[in-house]
Amino acid sequence: MDEQKKECGQTSLDPQDWDSLRRQGHRMLDDMLDYLQNIRQRPVWQPAPGDVRRRFDVALPVAETPLATVHQQFLDDVLPYAVGNPHPGFMGWVHGGGAPVGMLAEMLAAGLNANLGGRNQIPVEVERQITRWMRDLFGFPASASGVFVTGTSMATLIAVWVARTRLAGESVREQGLPVEAKRWTVYASRATHGSFAHALDLAGLGADCWRVVPVDAHQCIDVAALKAGLQRDLAAGFQPFMLIGNAGTVDAGAIDALNSLADIASSHGMWFHVDGALGALGMLSPEIAPRLAGIERADSLAFDFHKWGQVPYDAGFALIRDGELHQRTFVSRAAYLRREQEGLAGGSPWPCDFGPDLSRGFRALKAWFTLQVYGAQRMGRMIAETCAVAAWLGEQIAHHEELELLVPVSLNIVCFRHRGQDGADVDALNAAIVVAVQNSGLAAPSTTTIQGKLAIRAAIVNHRTCRQDVDVLLQAVLRFGRQLQNGRREG
Ligand SMILES: *Cc1c(COP(=O)(O)O)cnc(C)c1O
């Protein structure tokens, strides 16, 4: 008997010495807390040297390596060469900074190793709780459904799939798209994120069904042009099927006239989807919420907790008005997923009935911790402050003769550029400035193109970023701008 007991667990991956693992675990946790606490003392980003890169080109380890050794490798070779979005100087693309509470929750979720595909368990109830909170926040009805996904790209794809089910009927799941699908058209502004075209592609509709609608000087959809385009397409026998509104465009944070779009969608029987990846959680701020009016009329809303919500990656969310249609789009009849009234197979419907994933992690936990610990009010104040910082940066730029503000700052994104000297290649100059600023480790802006001009883009998404940080960016842009121009004249 004793022999048998000893054998049990011999190939388990649990440690023989739990105390040693515990000490090492505490050290790892402390190191990450130190990293966050002292993040301002680090460069925002630095390129990884060649010898560090080469250390990742080794064969699969056959023998054991002590945890402490691997952790040291992480500290030496991984941590210093990450993108740096937790740093307050990170303003590139649209990245959340993450908050320590979400990191701790992620550890708990991994310890529980919960599989949120379904079954009768409270972790699924946590996800349903977030769905109810989001339903209330965005003014969706009680029959609306929600599901955590990787990000808005996947949430948008889910929305397109559900919209497709409404138009084509459930038979689309077995028979594919009907022939008349060739005449379906969708409408979204030029400023819409590329994930929308990708979703049309992946849903089998083809990205060419997207009628690209022009934008105004604020990067908002041109509603008159949209209406004219719709009339032309209807007259030509097309079937308008979906309309996208942006609650914060990726380039400039522009908010489309959501109520006008909702009116147009309902008068044409179109599915109204809102891309709120970056801006939807502005709803938490009493100052920003009124600007999102009309979001409550969407058939579907895609947004990210990992951007303004500061939940660690990844945490996207799809909210669908017609929860039943959402379920009918994805529910599976596989025997091994059979539901019961009681026992572990109870608690239907399951999250796997609302998306393509079966096994899925406990993303809901880090959002649940974040929303509770900080509360809606403090989250809203943090979100409003990122907009105030962006507005302040915009004012500095507008008053500086060497700089040009390319779009009025409407939310938390600032697009600007160095004017350069007469005759200079201004696009090349600004691209070089951005690389120089990134390499300096002082700040990390990115670039985009606004009305054909290369722009320096500063997205203030991180809760840590304050006026001092955007001033560092501004000074660095001016300094490298002068240096690059002097270098060019001398060279
Ligand atoms: C970031 C972003 C997306 C894509 O979201 P992911 O979470 O990266 O998949 C889509 N739309 C907008 C406006 C975004 O800012």
The ligand as a Tripos MOL2 file, in Angstrom:
@<TRIPOS>MOLECULE
LIG
   15    15     1     0     0
SMALL
NO_CHARGES

@<TRIPOS>ATOM
      1 C1         -7.6240   48.4680  -31.3690 C.3       1 LIG1
      2 C2         -8.7700   48.6910  -32.2660 C.ar      1 LIG1
      3 C3         -9.3920   47.6350  -32.9500 C.ar      1 LIG1
      4 C4         -8.8550   46.2350  -32.8980 C.3       1 LIG1
      5 O1         -8.9860   45.7420  -31.5910 O.3       1 LIG1
      6 P1         -8.0830   44.5530  -31.0690 P.3       1 LIG1
      7 O2         -8.4160   44.4830  -29.6250 O.co2     1 LIG1
      8 O3         -6.6610   44.9440  -31.3270 O.co2     1 LIG1
      9 O4         -8.4590   43.3280  -31.8150 O.co2     1 LIG1
     10 C5        -10.5070   47.9220  -33.7140 C.ar      1 LIG1
     11 N1        -10.9960   49.1600  -33.7930 N.ar      1 LIG1
     12 C6        -10.4310   50.2070  -33.1660 C.ar      1 LIG1
     13 C7        -11.0280   51.5580  -33.2890 C.3       1 LIG1
     14 C8         -9.2920   50.0030  -32.3760 C.ar      1 LIG1
     15 O5         -8.7250   51.0380  -31.7350 O.3       1 LIG1
@<TRIPOS>BOND
     1     1     2 1
     2     2     3 ar
     3     2    14 ar
     4     3     4 1
     5     3    10 ar
     6     4     5 1
     7     5     6 1
     8     6     7 2
     9     6     8 1
    10     6     9 1
    11    10    11 ar
    12    11    12 ar
    13    12    13 1
    14    12    14 ar
    15    14    15 1
@<TRIPOS>SUBSTRUCTURE
     1 LIG1         1 GROUP 0 **** ****
